[in-house]
Amino acid sequence: MDRILVIGGEGFLGLKLVRALKQGYDVAATYYKTKPEEAGCEWLQLDIVNPKATKDCISNLKPNVVVLLAAVSTTFGNMEEIAKVNINGVRNVVNACQSVGSRLIFLSSDYVFNGEKGLYKPEDKPKPSTPYGISKYEGEKLVASIPNSVILRSSLMYGWHEPFQHKNFFTKVLTKLRGGEQVVTFNDCYRTPVYVGDVVRVLGAVISRDAKGLFHIGGPDYLSFTDFAHKIAKVFQLNESLILSKPCNMSLPKLLGLDAKATEDFLGFRFVPLSQGLKLLATGGEAS
Ligand SMILES: NC(=O)c1ccc[n+]([C@@H]2O[C@H](COP(=O)([O-])OP(=O)(O)OC[C@H]3O[C@@H](n4cnc5c(N)ncnc54)[C@H](OP(=O)(O)O)[C@@H]3O)[C@@H](O)[C@H]2O)c1
């Protein structure tokens, strides 16, 4: 049975991936601060900034596949702090994978683009404009130096999270609307939100098919944060008048979102439309 190591297994995507993979693989996963209470998987503490610890972890386990999800995902913030994990940490994982011959799958982001065009295709040239985007693009370049590696660039994910995980746009809006609070949304920032369960599906398919190269992951709806919030309110039957809308006054990339048609064709499935994904979450299609 193939052994898979998920680095960042306690995160929003990581824990869902671990739960799916342990059905068919020998799974080990790392956590940084919080060890999840998830059985059926070997949990190891790892700070990827530490080159020796990273090398020891990977050379002891000798996994067939390493899925690298650990990252600092603050959009802005200090470049030096972000680079420690998202560049130096990635380099440590790349070096360790090369030394034992593990295949590496890396999660990147549509923030590698500057947000002037939207619906980016895999052949569009990245031009990041935020510290996070710059770090993810540098991470991509390091990962691409390993033959057989996979880079999965994802747009904004939505889904339920554990209490110890960060909120996402979906759960932030839902919490506010359920509490009767107003929620301010940007009407000029566009994304292609993707159901987190679909990202797990892509990872499963990429692992089982031995795929390699660059893939874009994004849902079929290209819409603003304001329209996203209205869809949430509609599906969960909450008060839409609490949704306030304004242009973004920060240097956030405006028109992001990924064209994922090539990924859909290659893998032979369609990403769920936003309304359908939200209905799945509302009806317990995925545990909260
Ligand atoms: N969520 C999205 O919408 C989205 C969209 C596009 C791409 N991505 C990418 O997809 C991946 C997974 O995203 P996610 O939302 O699931 O992230 P997440 O919940 O923030 O999980 C990332 C994990 O990495 C851990 N970590 C941070 N620094 C570390 C270090 N030095 N060594 C080891 N682990 C460390 C974090 O631990 P602590 O929490 O304890 O700090 C966190 O649990 C990330 O690479 C992200 O850039 C996410």
The ligand as a Tripos MOL2 file, in Angstrom:
@<TRIPOS>MOLECULE
LIG
   48    52     1     0     0
SMALL
NO_CHARGES

@<TRIPOS>ATOM
      1 N1         -8.0140   28.0130    2.0700 N.am      1 LIG1
      2 C1         -8.0390   28.5320    0.8500 C.2       1 LIG1
      3 O1         -9.0190   29.1610    0.4170 O.2       1 LIG1
      4 C2         -6.8460   28.3440   -0.0650 C.ar      1 LIG1
      5 C3         -6.9090   28.8250   -1.3800 C.ar      1 LIG1
      6 C4         -5.8150   28.6290   -2.2280 C.ar      1 LIG1
      7 C5         -4.6880   27.9570   -1.7860 C.ar      1 LIG1
      8 N2         -4.6380   27.5210   -0.4880 N.ar      1 LIG1
      9 C6         -3.4290   26.7930   -0.0570 C.3       1 LIG1
     10 O2         -3.8350   25.4950    0.3400 O.3       1 LIG1
     11 C7         -3.0610   25.0530    1.4480 C.3       1 LIG1
     12 C8         -3.9790   24.6460    2.5710 C.3       1 LIG1
     13 O3         -4.8100   25.7500    2.9050 O.3       1 LIG1
     14 P1         -5.6630   25.7440    4.2580 P.3       1 LIG1
     15 O4         -6.6450   26.8400    4.1730 O.co2     1 LIG1
     16 O5         -6.0960   24.3700    4.5740 O.co2     1 LIG1
     17 O6         -4.5180   26.2100    5.2800 O.3       1 LIG1
     18 P2         -4.5340   26.1920    6.8640 P.3       1 LIG1
     19 O7         -5.8380   25.7490    7.4130 O.co2     1 LIG1
     20 O8         -3.9870   27.5140    7.3100 O.co2     1 LIG1
     21 O9         -3.4730   25.0420    7.1310 O.3       1 LIG1
     22 C9         -2.1210   25.2410    6.9560 C.3       1 LIG1
     23 C10        -1.4260   24.6090    8.1270 C.3       1 LIG1
     24 O10        -0.0120   24.8530    8.0430 O.3       1 LIG1
     25 C11         0.4510   24.9280    9.3670 C.3       1 LIG1
     26 N3          1.7420   25.6080    9.4560 N.ar      1 LIG1
     27 C12         1.9900   26.9330    9.5320 C.ar      1 LIG1
     28 N4          3.3180   27.1480    9.6720 N.ar      1 LIG1
     29 C13         3.9050   25.9270    9.6760 C.ar      1 LIG1
     30 C14         5.2450   25.4980    9.8110 C.ar      1 LIG1
     31 N5          6.2600   26.3600    9.9820 N.pl3     1 LIG1
     32 N6          5.5000   24.1610    9.7590 N.ar      1 LIG1
     33 C15         4.4930   23.2720    9.6080 C.ar      1 LIG1
     34 N7          3.2000   23.6220    9.5030 N.ar      1 LIG1
     35 C16         2.9150   24.9400    9.5340 C.ar      1 LIG1
     36 C17        -0.6120   25.7200   10.0790 C.3       1 LIG1
     37 O11        -0.5330   25.4630   11.4570 O.3       1 LIG1
     38 P3         -1.0940   26.5340   12.5270 P.3       1 LIG1
     39 O12        -2.5310   26.7170   12.2070 O.co2     1 LIG1
     40 O13        -0.8720   25.8230   13.8060 O.co2     1 LIG1
     41 O14        -0.2620   27.7630   12.3490 O.co2     1 LIG1
     42 C18        -1.8910   25.2060    9.4450 C.3       1 LIG1
     43 O15        -2.4870   24.1910   10.2120 O.3       1 LIG1
     44 C19        -2.1180   26.2080    1.7910 C.3       1 LIG1
     45 O16        -0.8760   25.9370    1.2000 O.3       1 LIG1
     46 C20        -2.7440   27.4240    1.1300 C.3       1 LIG1
     47 O17        -1.7700   28.3650    0.7450 O.3       1 LIG1
     48 C21        -5.6910   27.6930    0.3790 C.ar      1 LIG1
@<TRIPOS>BOND
     1     1     2 1
     2     2     3 2
     3     2     4 1
     4     4     5 ar
     5     4    48 ar
     6     5     6 ar
     7     6     7 ar
     8     7     8 ar
     9     8     9 1
    10     8    48 ar
    11     9    10 1
    12     9    46 1
    13    10    11 1
    14    11    12 1
    15    11    44 1
    16    12    13 1
    17    13    14 1
    18    14    15 2
    19    14    16 1
    20    14    17 1
    21    17    18 1
    22    18    19 2
    23    18    20 1
    24    18    21 1
    25    21    22 1
    26    22    23 1
    27    23    24 1
    28    23    42 1
    29    24    25 1
    30    25    26 1
    31    25    36 1
    32    26    27 ar
    33    26    35 ar
    34    27    28 ar
    35    28    29 ar
    36    29    30 ar
    37    29    35 ar
    38    30    31 1
    39    30    32 ar
    40    32    33 ar
    41    33    34 ar
    42    34    35 ar
    43    36    37 1
    44    36    42 1
    45    37    38 1
    46    38    39 2
    47    38    40 1
    48    38    41 1
    49    42    43 1
    50    44    45 1
    51    44    46 1
    52    46    47 1
@<TRIPOS>SUBSTRUCTURE
     1 LIG1         1 GROUP 0 **** ****
